[in-house]
Amino acid sequence: MMNRATVTAGERTLPAGFEALEEFAAYWAVAGQNERRYQRCDTTMEEIQRFYDAMYPRADEAMAYLEKFPLRDMPGPEARLMRMVLSLAQASMSVEIQGSARVPNAPWPDTVKILTTETL
C-alpha cells in the first residue's frame, strides 16, 4: 500500500534550507498516521535507516522552523516537512527499538488502526 506525497505544480517540495531532504519527501511526507506506518512497514530497513540518518540530525531545526506556522494551516512545503518529522517517529521505532521495518511477530496487515477524523 505505497502512498506518495504530492506537490502542486510550481510549488517547492520542502522549505528553503531543507533541500537536502527532498529525495525522501515523495515517500515519507504522506498524510495520516496509518499511512506513515504503512510506509515504514512496506520498505526495507536500509531505506528506513537512510531516511533516519538524514532526517534525525535535522529534526530539531525542522521543528524550530515549523513552530512559526499554524499546525492545521501550513503551506504545502511546510506541511510536507512536518509530515517527514512525523515519519521520523515511525522510522525511529524501526531503528531504535524493533530492528526491523515491521513489528516482530505481528501479523501483516495488522489489525490495529488509529482512528481519527484529522489527517496531519
C-alpha positions in Angstrom: 0.0 0.0 0.0 2.5 2.6 -1.1 1.4 6.2 -0.8 3.1 9.2 -2.4 3.2 12.8 -1.2 2.1 15.2 -4.0 3.5 18.6 -4.9 1.4 21.3 -6.6 3.0 22.5 -9.9 5.3 25.4 -9.3 5.5 24.8 -5.5 8.7 23.9 -3.7 8.8 20.4 -2.3 10.2 21.4 1.1 11.0 24.8 2.6 14.2 26.6 1.7 17.1 25.2 3.7 15.8 21.7 3.7 16.6 20.8 0.1 18.9 18.0 1.1 15.9 16.1 2.4 13.9 16.4 -0.8 14.8 12.9 -2.1 12.8 11.5 0.9 9.7 13.7 0.6 7.7 11.8 -2.0 7.8 8.6 0.1 7.9 9.9 3.7 5.8 13.1 3.6 2.5 11.3 3.4 -0.6 12.5 5.3 -2.1 10.3 8.0 -0.6 8.2 10.9 -1.8 4.9 9.4 -0.3 5.8 6.0 3.1 6.7 7.6 3.0 3.4 9.5 2.3 1.5 6.2 5.1 3.3 4.5 7.5 2.1 7.3 6.2 -1.5 7.0 6.4 -1.5 3.2 10.1 -0.6 2.9 13.4 -2.0 3.7 15.5 -1.4 6.8 18.2 0.0 4.6 15.8 2.7 3.3 14.4 3.4 6.7 18.0 3.8 8.0 18.9 6.1 5.2 15.8 8.3 5.9 16.6 8.2 9.7 20.2 9.1 9.2 19.3 12.1 7.0 16.2 13.3 9.0 17.3 12.8 12.6 20.1 15.4 12.7 17.7 18.0 11.1 14.6 17.2 13.3 15.2 20.0 15.9 15.9 22.5 13.2 12.8 21.4 11.4 10.6 21.7 14.5 12.0 25.2 15.3 11.3 26.3 11.8 7.7 24.8 11.8 6.8 26.5 15.1 6.1 29.7 13.1 3.2 28.1 11.3 -0.3 27.1 12.5 -0.4 23.3 12.7 -3.6 22.8 10.7 -3.0 25.5 8.1 0.6 25.1 7.0 1.6 25.9 3.4 2.5 22.8 1.3 6.3 22.7 1.7 5.9 23.2 5.5 3.2 20.6 5.8 5.4 18.1 3.9 8.3 18.9 6.3 6.0 18.3 9.3 4.9 15.0 7.9 8.5 14.0 7.4 9.2 14.8 11.1 6.1 12.6 12.0 7.5 9.9 9.7 10.8 10.1 11.6 8.8 8.8 14.7 7.9 5.8 12.6 11.5 5.3 11.4 12.8 5.7 14.9 10.7 2.8 16.1 12.3 0.6 13.5 15.9 1.8 14.0 16.0 2.3 17.8 13.6 -0.3 19.1 12.4 -3.1 16.7 15.4 -3.5 14.4 13.1 -4.3 11.6 10.6 -2.5 9.4 7.6 -4.3 10.8 6.9 -5.2 14.4 8.4 -8.6 15.0 5.9 -11.5 15.3 2.9 -9.3 14.3 0.6 -10.3 11.5 0.5 -8.2 8.4 -1.5 -6.4 7.7 -2.1 -5.9 11.4 -5.5 -5.1 12.7 -4.6 -2.0 14.8 -5.7 1.2 13.1 -5.6 4.6 14.6 -9.0 6.2 14.1 -9.2 10.0 13.8 -11.0 12.4 11.6 -7.9 14.6 11.3 -5.1 13.9 8.9 -1.8 15.7 9.6 
